[in-house]
Amino acid sequence: MFRERGEGHGEKRKVEEGAGAGVDGQKMLVRVVWRCADTKLLLSSFFLLFVLFILFPLLPFLSGLLPASDIRACLSGLSSTVLPLPPPSPVMMVVAAAAATGGIPSSPSVTASSAATAAAAAAPPRAAAVANYHPAKEEVAEVLAGSSSSIAVVKRTFNAVGSAAYLFIQMGAYRGGPNTFAVVGLASKPLHVFAKPTFLCEWLPHGGTTAAASVAGRAILPDWGYGRVYTAVVVNCTFPAAAAVGADGSGGRLVISASTGGGGDRSANATERIEALVEARGDVNAAAPPWAAPPRREYLYCGSPLYGNLSPQRVREWLAYHARLFGGHRRAHFVLYDAGGVHAGVMEVLRPWMEKGLVSLHDVREQERFDGYYHNQFLVVNDCLHRHRFAARWIFFFDLDEFLHVPPPATLPSLLTGLSGAAQFTIEQMPMSATLCLSSDAPKTSRMWGMEKLVYRDAKRGVRRDRKYAVRPRAAMATGVHMSQNVAGESRHRMAGGIRYFHYHGTIAERREPCREFTNASRVTVDGNPFVLDGTLRAVAAAVKRFELKSIGPRLRRTPQ
C-alpha cells in the first residue's frame, strides 16, 4: 500500500486496509516506472519482439531471410537465459507424467509400462553416439505386485563408467624349466586383496604337432602388502610333467587367460587372453637346456629402479667397489633399471663398464604410468630374478647407497662356500652418517671418495634394522626387497659377522659435498644419536681406486658430484 507524508501531521493512510491502489496511485506507479530508462528500453524491446513474432508469418517477403522456427528458438533461448531452470530428472518426468493421469496422489507410484511411455514422450531426444560419452540412465517407479497404483518402489540405476585399474600389465614371461613358466606383471591391488581373480595357462604348440595343454596358474603376490593401486604379481604356470610344452625345442606359445572372478563387478567375469611368451623352433636347446647347465657366472646383481637426480660420483664409487668385491666381469654381472635417474652424467659413469660387459641397463620409465610401490620396485626385482634365473649361482638384492663388506681374512667366495645348503641368506645393516666427517679431512674432502670421508657409524642399540639378501635363483619362485618368502630351502639370518652392508642413506641423491659437520672425536652424539668412528671402508678405498684405474683407465677421473 502507498503512504504519503502529511503537512505537520506525520503520515496519513491513503487507502483503506485490503483495498487496491486508487487511480491516482496507479498513475504514479506508471510515471515512476516509465521514467526509468532501463525499464523503458526493456519494455520497448519486448514489445518489438512480440510484434515481430506475431507478424513474421504474415510477411512473405521476409520468409527467405530467417525461418519462423529459428525465431521461436531464439526467443526461447533468450527466455532460458533470463531464468534458467534445471531439467527434470527422468524419474521426476515419469512421476509427473503419471500424476497428470491421476495415478499418483502424493508419491511416485505408476506402472512401469505407462510411466515408461509417458517418460519417452516427454524426454528430450537422445544424443548421437560419441566415443567416451555415457548417456544418463532412466529411473522408473514400479508398482508393487498385488497392490494399488498408489504404492510403488523407485528403481534406481547405477551407471558404471570406465575401469578402476587394468586387469593385468605384463612386464615379462620366462621359461623356468622343462614344464614351468613365470609371467611377471602388475595387477589391481584391491582386486587381488578383496576378490579372487584367476589365471589359466595354456601352451599352444606351433603347427599343432602336439596337443595343447592347460593348467591353472598360481598367482604369487610378493609385495608384503606394500602395493598401491597396483601390486606386483608373479603367475606361476607349472604343467604336468608328461605335458609336451616345448622342452624339446619344438616351440609354441604360452597364453594366459586372466579373469576378474567377479571382482569389481559381480555380475560380470571379465576375461582377457594374453599371449605371454612365444618360443620359435630351436629357441630351447634340448641337448643342453639352461636348467640342466651350470650357471655362467657366480654372482648377479639385480638393482632397484633408479630415479631422481643421482650423483654420478656416488654411482662411480659404488660400481668400482662392488666390481672389485665380486671379482670383475668374468665372475659377476650387474643389471640396472632406469626409472628416470640415469641422466647424462650417470650414463658417462656406466658406459665404460657396459663396454666391458659388466653392466646391463634396462629402461623401465614407462612403468611410472602405473601407481605401484616405490617405482614398482617389487615388479622390477621379480622380473630380474626370472629373467636371469639360470645366469648366476647367487643373485644379490640391495641398493646403490649400500656397500657390502666381508671382513678379512674371509672373502666372498669362501663365505658362500660355507652356505652350500642354504637357499638364501640375509645381510646385516651398518648405518652410516651421511654428513659427519673428520675435521682433519676438511681441507681435502672435495678430492676424497664418499667411503673415505663418511666414517661415523650409528651406534644406537636395540633397533631393528632392515636387511638385504642374496638368493639362489633356481630355488626361488618370487622375491622381495628385504628377503624372499617364496623360496624352497633353508634361509640363513645369522651370519655371525660374516657379511654386512654399510648404508649411506640418501647420499646417492646428493649432488653437493656431503661433509657438513666435522669432529675428530672417536665417539660423538648428534641430535641425540650416538656415532662411533668406523674406518672399515676408508681402509679399502685406495685399493678400489687402483682397481678402477686398471679396469677402465682414467676415463672417470673428472666425474662430478
Rosetta blueprint (number, residue, H / E / L):
1 M L
2 F L
3 R E
4 E E
5 R E
6 G L
7 E L
8 G L
9 H L
10 G L
11 E E
12 K E
13 R E
14 K L
15 V L
16 E L
17 E L
18 G L
19 A L
20 G L
21 A L
22 G L
23 V H
24 D H
25 G H
26 Q H
27 K H
28 M H
29 L H
30 V H
31 R H
32 V H
33 V H
34 W H
35 R H
36 C L
37 A H
38 D H
39 T H
40 K H
41 L H
42 L H
43 L H
44 S H
45 S H
46 F H
47 F H
48 L H
49 L H
50 F H
51 V H
52 L H
53 F H
54 I H
55 L H
56 F H
57 P H
58 L H
59 L L
60 P H
61 F H
62 L H
63 S L
64 G L
65 L L
66 L L
67 P L
68 A H
69 S H
70 D H
71 I H
72 R H
73 A H
74 C H
75 L H
76 S H
77 G H
78 L H
79 S H
80 S H
81 T H
82 V H
83 L L
84 P L
85 L L
86 P L
87 P L
88 P L
89 S L
90 P H
91 V H
92 M H
93 M H
94 V H
95 V H
96 A H
97 A H
98 A H
99 A H
100 A H
101 T L
102 G L
103 G L
104 I L
105 P L
106 S L
107 S L
108 P L
109 S L
110 V L
111 T L
112 A H
113 S H
114 S H
115 A H
116 A H
117 T H
118 A H
119 A H
120 A H
121 A H
122 A H
123 A L
124 P L
125 P L
126 R L
127 A L
128 A L
129 A L
130 V L
131 A L
132 N L
133 Y L
134 H L
135 P L
136 A L
137 K L
138 E L
139 E L
140 V E
141 A E
142 E E
143 V E
144 L L
145 A L
146 G L
147 S L
148 S L
149 S L
150 S L
151 I L
152 A E
153 V E
154 V E
155 K E
156 R L
157 T L
158 F L
159 N L
160 A L
161 V L
162 G L
163 S L
164 A L
165 A L
166 Y L
167 L L
168 F L
169 I E
170 Q E
171 M E
172 G E
173 A E
174 Y E
175 R E
176 G L
177 G L
178 P L
179 N L
180 T E
181 F E
182 A E
183 V E
184 V E
185 G E
186 L E
187 A E
188 S E
189 K H
190 P H
191 L H
192 H H
193 V H
194 F H
195 A L
196 K L
197 P L
198 T E
199 F E
200 L E
201 C E
202 E E
203 W E
204 L E
205 P E
206 H H
207 G H
208 G H
209 T L
210 T L
211 A L
212 A L
213 A E
214 S E
215 V E
216 A E
217 G L
218 R E
219 A E
220 I E
221 L L
222 P L
223 D L
224 W L
225 G L
226 Y L
227 G L
228 R L
229 V L
230 Y E
231 T E
232 A E
233 V E
234 V E
235 V E
236 N E
237 C E
238 T E
239 F L
240 P L
241 A L
242 A L
243 A L
244 A L
245 V L
246 G L
247 A L
248 D L
249 G L
250 S L
251 G L
252 G E
253 R E
254 L E
255 V E
256 I E
257 S E
258 A E
259 S E
260 T L
261 G L
262 G L
263 G L
264 G L
265 D L
266 R L
267 S L
268 A L
269 N L
270 A L
271 T E
272 E E
273 R E
274 I E
275 E E
276 A E
277 L E
278 V E
279 E E
280 A L
281 R L
282 G L
283 D L
284 V L
285 N L
286 A L
287 A L
288 A L
289 P L
290 P H
291 W H
292 A H
293 A L
294 P L
295 P L
296 R L
297 R E
298 E E
299 Y E
300 L E
301 Y E
302 C E
303 G E
304 S E
305 P E
306 L E
307 Y L
308 G L
309 N L
310 L L
311 S L
312 P H
313 Q H
314 R H
315 V H
316 R H
317 E H
318 W H
319 L H
320 A H
321 Y H
322 H H
323 A H
324 R H
325 L H
326 F H
327 G L
328 G L
329 H L
330 R L
331 R L
332 A E
333 H E
334 F E
335 V E
336 L E
337 Y E
338 D E
339 A L
340 G L
341 G L
342 V L
343 H L
344 A H
345 G H
346 V H
347 M H
348 E H
349 V H
350 L H
351 R H
352 P H
353 W H
354 M H
355 E H
356 K L
357 G L
358 L L
359 V E
360 S E
361 L E
362 H E
363 D E
364 V L
365 R H
366 E H
367 Q H
368 E H
369 R H
370 F L
371 D L
372 G L
373 Y L
374 Y L
375 H L
376 N L
377 Q H
378 F H
379 L H
380 V H
381 V H
382 N H
383 D H
384 C H
385 L H
386 H H
387 R H
388 H L
389 R L
390 F L
391 A L
392 A E
393 R E
394 W E
395 I E
396 F E
397 F E
398 F L
399 D L
400 L L
401 D L
402 E E
403 F E
404 L E
405 H E
406 V L
407 P L
408 P L
409 P L
410 A L
411 T L
412 L H
413 P H
414 S H
415 L H
416 L H
417 T H
418 G L
419 L L
420 S L
421 G L
422 A E
423 A E
424 Q E
425 F E
426 T E
427 I E
428 E E
429 Q E
430 M E
431 P E
432 M E
433 S L
434 A L
435 T L
436 L E
437 C E
438 L E
439 S H
440 S H
441 D H
442 A H
443 P H
444 K H
445 T H
446 S H
447 R H
448 M L
449 W L
450 G H
451 M H
452 E H
453 K H
454 L L
455 V L
456 Y E
457 R E
458 D E
459 A L
460 K L
461 R L
462 G L
463 V L
464 R L
465 R L
466 D L
467 R L
468 K E
469 Y E
470 A E
471 V E
472 R L
473 P H
474 R H
475 A H
476 A E
477 M E
478 A E
479 T L
480 G L
481 V L
482 H L
483 M L
484 S L
485 Q L
486 N E
487 V E
488 A L
489 G L
490 E E
491 S E
492 R E
493 H L
494 R L
495 M L
496 A L
497 G L
498 G L
499 I L
500 R E
501 Y E
502 F E
503 H E
504 Y L
505 H L
506 G L
507 T H
508 I H
509 A H
510 E L
511 R L
512 R L
513 E L
514 P L
515 C L
516 R L
517 E E
518 F E
519 T E
520 N L
521 A L
522 S L
523 R E
524 V E
525 T E
526 V E
527 D L
528 G L
529 N E
530 P E
531 F E
532 V E
533 L E
534 D L
535 G L
536 T L
537 L L
538 R H
539 A H
540 V H
541 A H
542 A H
543 A H
544 V H
545 K H
546 R H
547 F H
548 E H
549 L H
550 K H
551 S H
552 I H
553 G L
554 P L
555 R L
556 L L
557 R L
558 R L
559 T L
560 P L
561 Q L
